[in-house]
């Protein structure tokens, strides 16, 4: 049976995470994705680890290999007129172009939707930029840290007014890039479906900052409603709602409803301290958390994670084991669902990668080919698809166009 997106043709001009992840989501469902990289250097993700044995290699980056499986790889300098002409020829045959060039770079090379749409009015072009394609911050350059900070998430990971010594904090990795990529993939497919009705493509404008701001659940309401600043370590008005350490790991304690608290007290054996007036309801437990925390940490510290989790689940108390990376890799549940997959690469060898977080009953996700080496498919795509002759290919290569 054909893959879900087997007829969709996508061009990707992507660096690092956001555009490559958006295109990856489509490629994994069967779309044909042609990834364009700069000649010589390639995608910056090739220089971003982790690498086997911590030895950098452009074809062994775990980040690049994960993000770019199921894609064709072509080198093309679109800043040169001859390179842009080839981009236009590819886009003329495509359904979608996804990129994460900064707006000043788009202006510099002449990449605009109107220009491409003159040759292919059905094209959907998705631009993923730090702050969007309009507004006073349009031309601000930004890396992952800047976008994550501008989206308000760093301050949520700070200490808040009760811990002024703790500054705003960024989590590990590139979550802003992944969030922008996921939003871009959904928005792009929306534009593709709209084209079925109108027959015309459109420009999709994705702001990395706005994808994060849109997901800051309830934090905007806390201040005007309750005069509370929501942070990782700020005082919570309701308790218990904390991560605590067991004998063999961490568990998140979520127990803010009264029936949950009563069941938790029962689970702990109805200790006398739980019936003190200062712990009488969830607001008082929040106000007197410093006292309550001492009792809870002592009791929780004597438990094991899975045993406590199972006992809590039996009583309908929503505790959550805190998984380590090792826990996830060894997870029997993820293994039973076939989540992690092994991909064989001609240079990097066979490695294990995260698979798809979705299951299709009729058009399953699958790995069709590993991430490309730099320029691996130049002849197949530029020569075979666009008819560029071998002598012309040699000229373009000597000029640094491909």
C-alpha positions as CSV (number, residue, x, y, z in Angstrom):
1,X,0.0,0.0,0.0
2,X,1.3,3.5,-0.8
3,X,2.6,5.6,2.0
4,X,0.3,8.4,3.4
5,X,2.1,11.2,1.6
6,X,3.7,9.3,-1.3
7,X,2.6,11.8,-3.9
8,X,3.9,14.9,-2.1
9,X,7.1,16.4,-3.4
10,X,9.0,18.6,-0.9
11,X,12.1,20.8,-1.2
12,X,13.9,21.6,2.0
13,X,16.4,24.3,2.6
14,X,17.1,23.6,6.2
15,X,19.8,24.1,8.8
16,X,19.9,22.4,12.2
17,X,16.4,21.6,13.5
18,X,13.3,23.5,12.6
19,X,12.9,23.1,8.8
20,X,14.7,19.7,8.8
21,X,12.3,18.4,11.4
22,X,9.2,19.7,9.6
23,X,10.4,18.0,6.4
24,X,11.3,14.8,8.3
25,X,7.8,14.4,9.6
26,X,6.6,14.5,6.0
27,X,9.4,12.3,4.6
28,X,8.7,9.7,7.2
29,X,5.1,9.4,5.9
30,X,6.2,8.9,2.4
31,X,6.8,12.4,0.9
32,X,9.7,12.8,-1.4
33,X,12.0,15.3,0.3
34,X,15.0,16.8,-1.5
35,X,17.2,18.5,1.0
36,X,19.4,21.3,-0.3
37,X,22.7,22.0,1.5
38,X,25.5,24.5,1.0
39,X,28.4,23.1,-1.0
40,X,31.4,22.3,1.1
41,X,30.0,23.0,4.6
42,X,26.5,21.4,4.3
43,X,23.9,21.6,7.1
44,X,25.3,23.0,10.3
45,X,23.8,19.9,12.0
46,X,26.6,17.9,10.4
47,X,29.0,19.6,12.8
48,X,26.7,19.2,15.9
49,X,27.0,16.1,18.0
50,X,26.7,13.7,19.5
51,X,29.4,11.9,17.5
52,X,30.6,8.3,18.1
53,X,33.6,8.3,20.4
54,X,33.2,12.1,20.6
55,X,35.0,12.4,17.2
56,X,33.4,15.0,14.9
57,X,32.6,13.7,11.4
58,X,30.1,15.3,8.9
59,X,28.4,12.0,8.2
60,X,28.2,10.7,11.8
61,X,26.3,13.4,13.7
62,X,23.5,11.8,15.6
63,X,21.4,14.9,15.2
64,X,21.9,15.1,11.4
65,X,21.3,11.4,10.9
66,X,18.1,11.4,12.9
67,X,16.6,14.5,11.3
68,X,17.5,13.7,7.7
69,X,16.7,10.0,7.1
70,X,14.3,9.4,4.2
71,X,15.6,12.4,2.3
72,X,17.6,12.9,-0.9
73,X,20.6,15.1,-0.5
74,X,21.7,17.8,-3.0
75,X,24.3,20.5,-2.7
76,X,23.3,23.9,-4.1
77,X,24.4,27.5,-3.4
78,X,21.2,29.5,-4.0
79,X,23.0,32.7,-3.4
80,X,24.6,32.4,-6.8
81,X,22.3,33.2,-9.8
82,X,22.9,29.8,-11.4
83,X,22.1,28.1,-8.1
84,X,18.9,30.0,-7.7
85,X,17.9,29.0,-11.3
86,X,18.2,25.4,-10.3
87,X,16.2,26.0,-7.2
88,X,13.4,27.5,-9.3
89,X,13.5,24.5,-11.6
90,X,13.2,22.2,-8.6
91,X,10.4,24.2,-7.0
92,X,8.5,24.2,-10.3
93,X,8.2,20.4,-9.9
94,X,7.4,20.5,-6.2
95,X,4.3,20.8,-4.0
96,X,6.1,22.3,-1.0
97,X,9.2,24.3,-0.2
98,X,10.2,24.5,3.5
99,X,13.1,26.6,4.7
100,X,14.4,28.3,7.8
101,X,16.5,31.1,6.3
102,X,16.5,34.4,8.2
103,X,14.5,37.1,6.5
104,X,17.7,39.2,5.7
105,X,19.1,36.1,4.0
106,X,15.9,35.6,2.1
107,X,16.2,39.2,0.9
108,X,19.8,38.7,0.0
109,X,19.4,35.7,-2.2
110,X,16.0,36.8,-3.6
111,X,13.9,34.0,-2.1
112,X,10.3,35.1,-2.0
113,X,7.0,33.4,-2.5
114,X,5.9,35.7,-5.2
115,X,9.0,34.9,-7.3
116,X,8.6,31.1,-7.0
117,X,4.8,31.2,-7.4
118,X,5.2,32.9,-10.8
119,X,6.5,29.6,-12.1
120,X,4.5,27.3,-9.9
121,X,1.3,28.9,-8.5
122,X,0.4,25.7,-6.8
123,X,3.5,25.8,-4.6
124,X,3.2,26.0,-0.8
125,X,6.2,27.8,0.7
126,X,6.7,27.6,4.5
127,X,9.1,30.0,6.1
128,X,10.3,29.2,9.6
129,X,12.0,32.2,11.2
130,X,12.8,33.3,14.8
131,X,10.2,36.1,14.9
132,X,8.2,35.7,11.7
133,X,8.4,37.4,8.3
134,X,7.0,40.7,9.5
135,X,7.1,43.0,12.5
136,X,9.8,45.1,14.2
137,X,11.9,42.0,15.1
138,X,11.7,40.5,11.6
139,X,15.4,40.9,10.9
140,X,16.7,39.9,14.3
141,X,19.1,37.0,14.1
142,X,18.6,34.3,16.7
143,X,19.9,30.9,17.6
144,X,18.0,28.3,19.7
145,X,18.9,30.0,23.0
146,X,17.5,33.3,21.8
147,X,14.2,31.9,20.6
148,X,13.7,29.8,23.7
149,X,14.3,32.9,25.8
150,X,12.1,35.1,23.8
151,X,9.3,32.6,24.0
152,X,9.1,33.1,27.8
153,X,10.2,29.6,28.7
154,X,13.5,30.4,30.2
155,X,11.9,32.6,32.9
156,X,9.5,29.7,33.7
157,X,12.6,27.6,34.4
158,X,14.0,30.2,36.7
159,X,13.6,30.4,40.5
160,X,11.0,33.0,40.7
161,X,10.6,35.6,43.5
162,X,11.3,33.1,46.2
163,X,14.7,32.1,44.7
164,X,16.2,35.3,43.2
165,X,19.6,33.7,43.2
166,X,18.5,31.3,40.5
167,X,18.5,32.9,37.0
168,X,16.3,32.0,34.0
169,X,17.3,28.6,32.6
170,X,17.3,26.9,29.2
171,X,16.6,23.2,29.0
172,X,19.0,20.9,27.0
173,X,18.9,20.6,23.2
174,X,16.8,22.4,20.6
175,X,13.2,22.3,21.8
176,X,12.3,25.6,20.2
177,X,13.5,24.2,16.8
178,X,11.5,21.0,17.2
179,X,8.3,22.9,18.3
180,X,8.6,25.3,15.3
181,X,9.2,22.3,13.0
182,X,6.1,20.4,14.3
183,X,3.9,23.5,13.9
184,X,5.3,24.1,10.5
185,X,4.5,20.6,9.3
186,X,0.9,20.9,10.5
187,X,0.5,24.4,9.0
188,X,2.1,23.2,5.7
189,X,-0.3,20.3,5.4
190,X,-3.2,22.7,6.1
191,X,-2.1,24.8,3.1
192,X,-1.8,21.7,1.0
193,X,-5.4,20.7,1.8
194,X,-6.5,24.3,1.1
195,X,-4.9,24.0,-2.3
196,X,-7.2,21.0,-3.1
197,X,-10.1,23.4,-2.8
198,X,-8.6,26.6,-4.4
199,X,-6.0,25.1,-6.8
200,X,-3.5,27.7,-5.5
201,X,-0.6,27.5,-3.1
202,X,0.3,30.1,-0.5
203,X,3.0,31.4,1.8
204,X,3.0,29.9,5.3
205,X,4.8,32.1,7.9
206,X,5.9,30.4,11.1
207,X,7.4,32.3,14.0
208,X,9.5,30.2,16.4
209,X,8.8,32.7,19.2
210,X,5.1,32.5,18.7
211,X,5.1,28.7,18.7
212,X,6.5,28.8,22.2
213,X,4.4,31.7,23.5
214,X,1.2,29.8,22.3
215,X,2.0,26.9,24.6
216,X,2.7,28.7,27.8
217,X,-0.3,27.2,29.6
218,X,-2.1,29.5,32.0
219,X,1.0,31.5,32.9
220,X,-0.5,34.7,31.4
221,X,-3.5,34.3,33.7
222,X,-1.6,33.6,36.9
223,X,-0.5,37.2,37.4
224,X,-3.7,39.2,36.7
225,X,-5.9,36.6,38.4
226,X,-3.7,35.6,41.4
227,X,-0.7,37.9,41.4
228,X,1.5,34.8,41.1
229,X,4.5,34.5,38.9
230,X,4.7,31.0,37.4
231,X,8.2,29.6,37.5
232,X,9.9,26.2,38.0
233,X,10.6,26.9,41.7
234,X,8.2,29.7,42.4
235,X,5.7,29.2,45.3
236,X,2.8,27.1,44.1
237,X,-0.6,28.0,45.6
238,X,-1.6,24.3,45.6
239,X,0.4,21.4,46.9
240,X,1.7,18.7,46.8
241,X,2.9,19.3,43.2
242,X,6.6,18.5,43.2
243,X,9.3,16.0,42.1
244,X,10.7,14.0,44.9
245,X,13.4,11.4,45.3
246,X,12.7,7.8,46.0
247,X,15.3,5.1,46.9
248,X,16.0,4.3,43.2
249,X,15.0,7.5,41.3
250,X,12.6,10.4,41.1
251,X,8.9,10.6,40.9
252,X,6.6,13.5,40.4
253,X,3.9,13.9,43.0
254,X,0.7,15.4,41.7
255,X,-1.9,15.5,44.5
256,X,-3.8,18.8,44.5
257,X,-7.4,17.5,44.6
258,X,-8.9,16.7,48.0
259,X,-9.8,13.2,47.1
260,X,-6.3,12.6,45.8
261,X,-4.8,13.9,49.0
262,X,-7.1,11.7,51.1
263,X,-6.0,8.7,49.1
264,X,-2.4,9.7,49.4
265,X,-2.7,10.0,53.2
266,X,-4.3,6.5,53.2
267,X,-1.4,5.2,51.1
268,X,1.0,6.6,53.6
269,X,-0.8,4.7,56.5
270,X,-2.7,7.7,57.8
271,X,0.1,9.4,59.7
272,X,-1.0,11.7,62.5
273,X,0.8,14.8,61.0
274,X,-1.4,14.6,57.9
275,X,-4.4,15.7,60.0
276,X,-2.8,18.9,61.4
277,X,-4.9,22.0,60.8
278,X,-2.1,23.6,58.7
279,X,-2.6,20.8,56.1
280,X,-6.4,20.9,56.2
281,X,-6.9,21.8,52.5
282,X,-4.9,22.3,49.4
283,X,-4.5,26.1,49.8
284,X,-3.2,25.6,53.4
285,X,-0.9,22.8,52.1
286,X,0.4,25.3,49.7
287,X,0.9,28.0,52.3
288,X,2.7,25.6,54.6
289,X,4.6,23.7,52.1
290,X,7.9,24.1,53.8
291,X,6.6,22.0,56.7
292,X,4.6,19.5,54.6
293,X,7.6,18.9,52.3
294,X,9.7,17.6,55.2
295,X,7.3,14.9,56.0
296,X,6.6,13.9,52.4
297,X,10.3,13.7,51.4
298,X,11.1,11.5,54.3
299,X,8.3,9.1,53.5
300,X,8.8,9.1,49.7
301,X,12.5,8.6,50.2
302,X,11.8,5.2,51.7
303,X,9.8,4.0,48.6
304,X,10.9,2.7,45.2
305,X,9.6,4.5,42.1
306,X,7.6,1.8,40.4
307,X,6.1,0.4,43.6
308,X,5.0,3.8,44.7
309,X,3.7,4.6,41.2
310,X,1.6,1.4,41.0
311,X,0.1,1.9,44.4
312,X,-0.8,5.5,43.6
313,X,-2.4,4.4,40.3
314,X,-4.5,1.9,42.2
315,X,-5.8,4.8,44.3
316,X,-6.3,7.1,41.3
317,X,-3.5,9.5,42.4
318,X,-1.7,10.9,39.3
319,X,2.0,10.3,40.2
320,X,4.5,10.0,37.4
321,X,7.9,8.2,37.3
322,X,10.7,10.5,36.0
323,X,12.3,8.6,33.2
324,X,16.1,8.9,32.6
325,X,17.4,8.5,29.0
326,X,18.6,5.0,30.0
327,X,15.1,4.2,31.2
328,X,13.7,5.1,27.9
329,X,16.2,3.2,25.8
330,X,15.5,0.1,27.9
331,X,11.8,0.6,28.1
332,X,9.8,-2.6,27.6
333,X,6.8,-0.6,26.6
334,X,8.6,1.4,23.9
335,X,10.3,-1.7,22.7
336,X,6.9,-3.5,22.4
337,X,5.6,-0.6,20.2
338,X,8.7,-0.7,18.0
339,X,9.5,2.9,18.8
340,X,13.3,2.8,18.5
341,X,14.5,1.7,15.1
342,X,17.9,0.7,13.7
343,X,19.1,2.5,10.6
344,X,22.1,1.4,8.6
345,X,24.2,4.2,7.1
346,X,27.1,3.7,4.7
347,X,29.5,5.9,6.8
348,X,28.1,5.9,10.3
349,X,27.2,2.2,10.4
350,X,24.1,0.9,12.1
351,X,22.7,3.0,15.0
352,X,19.5,3.2,17.0
353,X,17.2,6.2,16.6
354,X,13.8,7.4,17.8
355,X,11.1,6.3,15.5
356,X,7.6,7.7,14.9
357,X,5.4,8.8,17.8
358,X,2.3,7.9,15.7
359,X,0.8,4.7,14.3
360,X,-1.1,4.5,11.0
361,X,-3.3,1.5,10.6
362,X,-3.3,1.5,6.8
363,X,-0.3,3.6,5.7
364,X,2.4,2.9,8.2
365,X,5.5,5.0,8.9
366,X,8.7,3.5,7.7
367,X,12.4,4.2,7.1
368,X,13.1,4.0,3.4
369,X,16.7,5.2,3.3
370,X,19.3,6.7,5.7
371,X,20.3,10.4,5.8
372,X,22.3,11.4,2.7
373,X,26.0,12.0,2.6
374,X,26.8,15.5,1.4
375,X,25.7,15.9,-2.2
376,X,24.9,12.2,-2.5
377,X,22.0,12.7,-5.0
378,X,23.4,15.5,-7.1
379,X,23.5,13.5,-10.3
380,X,20.2,11.7,-9.7
381,X,18.3,14.9,-9.0
382,X,20.1,17.6,-11.0
383,X,21.2,15.4,-13.8
384,X,18.3,12.9,-13.9
385,X,15.4,15.2,-13.0
386,X,16.5,18.6,-14.4
387,X,18.6,17.3,-17.3
388,X,21.8,19.1,-16.3
389,X,24.6,17.5,-18.5
390,X,27.8,16.1,-17.0
391,X,30.0,18.8,-18.4
392,X,27.6,21.4,-17.0
393,X,27.6,19.7,-13.7
394,X,31.4,19.9,-13.7
395,X,31.3,23.6,-14.4
396,X,28.8,24.2,-11.6
397,X,31.0,22.3,-9.2
398,X,34.1,24.2,-10.2
399,X,32.2,27.5,-9.5
400,X,31.0,26.2,-6.1
401,X,27.4,26.3,-7.2
402,X,26.9,22.6,-6.4
